[in-house]
């Protein structure tokens, strides 16, 4: 008896609301009742669970995990393999999502604890473990994440790097 192999490239729930010009790369998952705004890019192997909201012009790189109940703003960047959580006391019957406000940048392999709010235009450094709310316009680094400097200083460093 021959076996049949079925290759699934993506799963996007029929109950998800997908905006215009959304690009979802290979082997990604988008769950029920998720809303994705216009011009969003979701990388390969990303998992966007149910009841998630993602604002327009956001980029989610590969292998990112976004759990149920999370809220991602507009113009957000989430680097490869970042993990958001939604259960402060696993395995609990009560969950709370992560909120990432407009313009925030989340570095590769950052971990953000359930219930945390990453403020507008803030930056979470790669590998940081965020256990407390991040104020707007700040850069946090380390384990646990602590404020390092302002977004204004980050943007100056970025501009200097890009022009060198």
VEXDREN-2710 file (C-alpha; in Angstrom, 1 decimal):
% VEXDREN-2710
k/r/px/py/pz
1/UNK/0.0/0.0/0.0
2/UNK/1.5/3.4/-1.0
3/UNK/1.5/6.2/1.5
4/UNK/0.5/9.7/0.5
5/UNK/2.5/12.7/1.8
6/UNK/0.7/16.0/1.9
7/UNK/2.9/19.1/2.2
8/UNK/1.2/22.0/4.0
9/UNK/3.0/25.3/3.3
10/UNK/0.9/27.7/5.5
11/UNK/-2.2/27.6/7.6
12/UNK/-4.3/30.8/7.7
13/UNK/-7.6/30.4/9.5
14/UNK/-10.7/31.1/7.5
15/UNK/-11.8/33.1/10.6
16/UNK/-8.8/35.4/10.3
17/UNK/-9.2/38.9/8.9
18/UNK/-6.3/39.7/6.5
19/UNK/-5.7/43.2/5.2
20/UNK/-4.5/44.3/1.8
21/UNK/-1.0/43.5/0.5
22/UNK/-0.2/41.1/3.4
23/UNK/2.6/38.7/2.7
24/UNK/2.8/35.5/4.7
25/UNK/5.9/33.4/4.0
26/UNK/6.4/29.6/4.1
27/UNK/5.2/27.4/6.9
28/UNK/3.6/30.2/8.9
29/UNK/0.5/29.8/11.0
30/UNK/-2.3/32.4/11.6
31/UNK/-5.1/31.4/14.0
32/UNK/-8.8/32.0/14.4
33/UNK/-10.1/35.5/15.0
34/UNK/-6.8/37.2/14.3
35/UNK/-6.8/40.6/12.5
36/UNK/-3.9/41.6/10.4
37/UNK/-3.7/45.2/9.0
38/UNK/-2.6/46.3/5.6
39/UNK/1.0/45.9/4.3
40/UNK/2.0/43.4/7.1
41/UNK/4.8/40.9/6.4
42/UNK/5.0/37.6/8.4
43/UNK/8.2/35.5/8.0
44/UNK/8.6/31.8/7.5
45/UNK/7.9/29.5/10.5
46/UNK/6.1/32.4/12.4
47/UNK/3.2/31.4/14.6
48/UNK/0.5/34.0/15.1
49/UNK/-2.1/32.4/17.4
50/UNK/-5.8/33.2/17.8
51/UNK/-7.3/36.5/18.9
52/UNK/-4.2/38.5/17.9
53/UNK/-4.4/42.0/16.4
54/UNK/-1.6/43.3/14.3
55/UNK/-1.5/46.9/12.9
56/UNK/-0.6/48.0/9.4
57/UNK/2.9/48.2/8.1
58/UNK/4.3/45.8/10.7
59/UNK/7.1/43.3/9.9
60/UNK/7.3/40.0/11.8
61/UNK/10.4/38.0/11.0
62/UNK/10.7/34.3/10.8
63/UNK/10.3/31.9/13.8
64/UNK/8.5/34.6/15.9
65/UNK/5.8/33.3/18.3
66/UNK/2.9/35.6/19.0
67/UNK/0.5/34.0/21.5
68/UNK/-3.3/34.5/21.8
69/UNK/-4.6/37.8/23.1
70/UNK/-1.5/39.8/22.0
71/UNK/-1.9/43.3/20.5
72/UNK/0.8/44.6/18.0
73/UNK/0.6/48.2/16.9
74/UNK/1.3/49.9/13.6
75/UNK/4.8/50.2/12.1
76/UNK/6.3/47.6/14.5
77/UNK/9.3/45.4/13.7
78/UNK/9.7/42.1/15.5
79/UNK/13.1/40.4/14.8
80/UNK/13.7/36.7/14.1
81/UNK/12.8/34.1/16.8
82/UNK/11.4/36.6/19.3
83/UNK/8.9/35.1/21.7
84/UNK/6.0/36.7/23.4
85/UNK/4.2/34.8/26.2
86/UNK/0.7/34.9/27.5
87/UNK/0.8/32.8/30.7
88/UNK/2.6/34.3/33.7
89/UNK/2.1/31.1/35.7
90/UNK/2.2/28.2/33.2
91/UNK/0.1/26.2/32.8
92/UNK/-2.7/28.4/34.0
93/UNK/-6.4/28.7/33.0
94/UNK/-6.1/32.5/32.8
95/UNK/-4.0/34.2/30.1
96/UNK/-3.1/37.7/29.2
97/UNK/-1.4/38.9/26.0
98/UNK/1.6/41.2/25.4
99/UNK/1.0/44.7/24.0
100/UNK/3.5/46.2/21.6
101/UNK/2.6/49.8/20.8
102/UNK/3.1/51.7/17.5
103/UNK/6.6/52.1/16.2
104/UNK/8.3/49.7/18.6
105/UNK/11.3/47.5/17.6
106/UNK/11.8/44.0/19.1
107/UNK/15.2/42.5/18.6
108/UNK/16.0/38.9/17.6
109/UNK/15.4/36.3/20.2
110/UNK/13.9/38.8/22.7
111/UNK/11.4/37.2/25.2
112/UNK/8.5/39.3/26.5
113/UNK/6.6/38.2/29.6
114/UNK/2.8/37.9/29.5
115/UNK/1.0/41.2/30.3
116/UNK/3.9/43.4/29.5
117/UNK/3.4/46.6/27.5
118/UNK/6.2/47.7/25.3
119/UNK/5.6/51.5/24.9
120/UNK/5.3/53.5/21.7
121/UNK/8.6/53.8/19.7
122/UNK/10.6/51.7/22.2
123/UNK/13.3/49.3/21.4
124/UNK/13.9/45.9/23.0
125/UNK/17.5/44.7/22.3
126/UNK/18.2/41.3/20.8
127/UNK/18.2/38.6/23.5
128/UNK/16.6/40.8/26.1
129/UNK/14.2/39.3/28.6
130/UNK/11.4/41.8/29.3
131/UNK/9.6/41.2/32.6
132/UNK/8.2/44.7/33.2
133/UNK/6.5/47.4/31.1
134/UNK/8.8/49.4/28.8
135/UNK/8.2/53.2/28.8
136/UNK/7.7/54.9/25.5
137/UNK/10.7/56.1/23.6
138/UNK/13.3/54.0/25.5
139/UNK/15.8/51.3/24.7
140/UNK/16.0/48.3/27.0
141/UNK/18.7/45.6/27.1
142/UNK/19.8/42.6/29.2
143/UNK/18.3/39.9/31.4
144/UNK/16.2/41.2/33.0
145/UNK/15.8/44.1/30.5
146/UNK/16.7/47.5/31.9
147/UNK/16.6/51.0/30.4
148/UNK/19.9/51.7/28.5
149/UNK/19.1/55.0/26.7
150/UNK/16.5/56.9/24.7
151/UNK/15.0/56.1/21.3
152/UNK/16.5/59.4/20.2
153/UNK/20.0/58.2/21.0
154/UNK/19.2/54.8/19.3
155/UNK/18.1/56.7/16.1
156/UNK/21.3/58.7/16.1
157/UNK/23.4/55.5/16.5
158/UNK/21.4/53.9/13.7
159/UNK/21.9/56.9/11.4
160/UNK/25.6/57.0/12.1
161/UNK/25.9/53.2/11.3
162/UNK/23.9/53.6/8.1
163/UNK/26.0/56.5/6.8
164/UNK/29.4/54.9/7.7
END
